[in-house]
Amino acid sequence: MVLLAIESSCDESSAAVLIDGKLRSNVVATQLVHQQYGGVVPELASRAHQQHIVPVVEEALNRAKVTKKDLNVVAFTRGPGLLGSLLVGTSFAKSLALGLDIPLVDVHHMQAHVLAHFLEDPHPSFPFLCLTVSGGHTQIVLVRDYLDMEVIGETQDDAVGEAFDKTAKLLQLPYPGGPLIDKYAQEGNPDRFPLPAVDTPGLTYSFSGIKTAILYFLRDQTAKDPDFIQKNLADICASVQGTLVKILLTKLKRAARETGIRDIAIAGGVSANSGLRAELLRTGEKLGWNVFIPKFEYCTDNAAMIAAAGYYKALKGDFCPQTVSPLPRMEW
């Protein structure tokens, strides 16, 4: 099976080729146009996808040493994501599959993040728990099989990635701010500024409260000293990151305890955060977990993970018709 996968859910244009389940190429084009606006501008994202998608697909085919005629399946991100961005990837995938007369596979973006763990060994054994953390999602997923997943806990308001990004904006850090908070946090004291870690019922998360607490904290401190942020940037970042990681792992530990599952994984853009990765490893060693952390290139949006999900769907003959349309709020 020679499968081409396309990812275009947000601001990364990506294509990958998987041959008989083995990744042969994974090309990602990052959109720099959003930096001057401090966040992703949907209209600009969709235009950039139109510019990038053909060169990205060509490069993925060249690196894999295959041609369009060698392809058996085309997989693409159907959702969730930005409608305009999804439309570009969906339309290209449908057109290519139609022109080549080969089947089409629609992929759920967050399920693909989970299945990125199966691109390489070692990987989790079923069943396992996966904490999916990104700018738009914070979920604890019970994974029973490649295509059998259940969200058993999720945020009831904002995602953890949004908490990182909004904090970065308050600190006047350039976009994308999450990685910069991580960078400065490594030089700071996480216990310097205590912040409230709200504990919601069950396995649900909430990050709106801590965002507000950070806003008021910075407002009050800068009123006393206009240079407060500049003088204490590393400690502020470390305190924020430490609190957010604590919130994430508190519920993950609860989920592991309730289910009895010991194979624990993380996925999504925030899984690249060094503080989260380190604390998960420490927690796993303490509690006897088998911890699985993806490589950095599989954390952020990429087509390799779409290829993995598309591969397992294709093996079961789970194809979609040419009438398929993107779903910005695609359900599990």
GIBELTA-V403265 format. One line per field, one symbol per residue. ss: DSSP state (~ for helix, > for strand, _ for the rest). psi: psi as a letter, one per 40 degrees, with the letter a starting at -180 (. if undefined). burial: + if it has 9 or more other C-alpha atoms within 8 Angstrom, else -. A space follows every 10 residues. Layout:
ss: ???
psi: ???
burial: ???
This chain:
ss: _>>>>>>___ _>>>>>>>>_ _>>>>>>>>> _~~~~~~___ _~~~~~~~~~ ~~~~~~~~~~ ~~~~___~~~ __>>>>>>>_ __~~~~~~~~ ~~~~~~~~~~ __>>>>>>~~ ~~~~~~~~__ _______>>> >>>____>>> >>>>>__>>> >>>>>____~ ~~~~~~~~~~ _______~~~ ~~~~~_____ __________ ____>__~~~ ~~~~~~~~~~ ~~~~___~~~ ~~~~~~~~~~ ~~~~~~~~~~ ~~~~~~~~~_ __>>>>>_~~ ~~_~~~~~~~ ~~~~~~~__> >>>__~~~__ __~~~~~~~~ ~~~~~____> __________ __
psi: hhhhihhfdb fhhiiihhhf ehhdihhhhi hededeeeih hddddddddd dddddddddd dddefiidee idihiihdii ahdddddddd ddddddddde fiihhhhhdd ddddedeedi iiiiiiiihh hhhadeihih hhhdidegih hehiieciid dddddddddd efiiihdddd dddddeeihe edghihghhi ibeiiheddd dddddddddd ddddhdeddd dfdddddddd dddddddddd ddddddddde hehhiiiide eehddddddd ddddddefih hhhiideedi hieddddddd dddddefgii ieeiiigdfh i.
burial: ++++++++++ +++++++++- +-+++++++- +--++--+-+ -+-+++-+++ -++--++-++ ++++-+---- ++++++++++ ++++++++++ --++-+++-- -+++++++++ +++++++-+- ---+--++++ ++++++++++ ++++-+--+- +++++--+++ ++++++++++ --++++++-+ ++-+++++++ ----+-+--- --++++++-+ +-+++--+-- ++-----++- --++++++++ +++++++++- ++-+++---- ++++++++++ +++-+++-++ +-++----++ ++++---+++ ++++++++++ ++++----++ -----+++-+ --
